[in-house]
């Protein structure tokens, strides 16, 4: 009788375990960066140059770099800049690296190159940057002008500077080849780190603007980070898209 009683208890416990329901799975977010995008950044955009005109629309002389705090070593490089030397040594595109590219008077063409890869092309210098999300992130591009860009959607205010406007795109770029912050030879090196936030603003009249807040750090060349805010306006079509080669002047 005792054995039968114990067997009944064991059977009851087993039955209780067998019928227990597993916890409901946690809700899953969008599977891809493309699906998770809070804004549609794709299309054509043109730079709105309302500040630093003589450094963005023109090429200043060597040694003209107010507003940028350079280290002693970087000052020597900037003061000795010679566009003819860049041309002769095949470095004509140094001003079109990721650290200075978005300050060019350029148009952007933004497309999805995959579900987790956002492509940003410029007609100035015919450059292409690839912003890679999540599992798409790799080391491709290391040592090139555009470096390696890791991206994520930022939906809450987590950054140390600037507000989030209905979600933004955070891009951190490292492993860049040495380039120029400004076209007149103001340098950054291979150890530089560029952090950017891409935000879209819609005006009441329907105009759309892309605001890029960037922070370039490079202790070897920049005594202080270079912080900029650059604006682009959306264009309805790409009819004004006009790719041009890099220029050292």
HELIX and SHEET records of a PDB file:
HELIX    1   1 UNK A    2  UNK A   19  1                                  18    
HELIX    2   2 UNK A   33  UNK A   36  1                                   4    
HELIX    3   3 UNK A   53  UNK A   56  1                                   4    
HELIX    4   4 UNK A   72  UNK A   79  1                                   8    
HELIX    5   5 UNK A   83  UNK A   88  1                                   6    
HELIX    6   6 UNK A   94  UNK A   96  5                                   3    
HELIX    7   7 UNK A  101  UNK A  103  5                                   3    
HELIX    8   8 UNK A  134  UNK A  136  5                                   3    
SHEET    1   A10 UNK A  43  UNK A  48  0                                        
SHEET    2   A10 UNK A 107  UNK A 114 -1                                        
SHEET    3   A10 UNK A 117  UNK A 122 -1                                        
SHEET    4   A10 UNK A 127  UNK A 133 -1                                        
SHEET    5   A10 UNK A 148  UNK A 154  1                                        
SHEET    6   A10 UNK A 168  UNK A 174 -1                                        
SHEET    7   A10 UNK A 193  UNK A 202 -1                                        
SHEET    8   A10 UNK A 208  UNK A 217 -1                                        
SHEET    9   A10 UNK A 226  UNK A 235 -1                                        
SHEET   10   A10 UNK A  43  UNK A  48 -1                                        
SHEET    1   B 2 UNK A 179  UNK A 182  0                                        
SHEET    2   B 2 UNK A 186  UNK A 188 -1                                        
END                                                                             
